[in-house]
Amino acid sequence: MSFKGFVAANHSGLSTTTRTTPRQLASILRYGLAAPAGILPALLKAHDPDGAVANPRVRAKSGTRYLVVRVNSKKKKAVIRVRLTGKSARLLKAKTITIRTNHLVKISTKTLRVPKATKKANVRVLRVR
């Protein structure tokens, strides 16, 4: 496999100067899967204990903003860490919450008040039980 012309400008793949072909990317993935100790699968599970996946959404209704989260897992409950950020990725609020899994859960305004300045909600699954 030739890596002629391959450029990973900032390692995210999102830079306008990043250059790669589908074959080069497939080769990198194959190497990661075949590497000793399963390096690639270990990296994929680093932020995802027990295969749990969180899908956050910020919603607004009648002027009230709230967060809706779904965590898919075989376990019944998940402990999540919610980070609300504003302009320039400034942290507005952070809170740890326990929710049910495999359901779309509306996090009430009593539990977590979403400020008007919120631009992004980041949800990380800490553990499932």
Buried (B, 14 or more C-beta within 10 A) or exposed (E): EEEEEBEBEEEEEEEEEBEBBEEBEEBBEEEBEEEEEEEBEEEEEEEBBBEBEBEBEBEEEEEEBBBBBBBBBEBEEBBBBBBBBBEEEEEBBEBEBEBEBEEEBBBEEEEBBBEEEBEEBBBBBBEBE
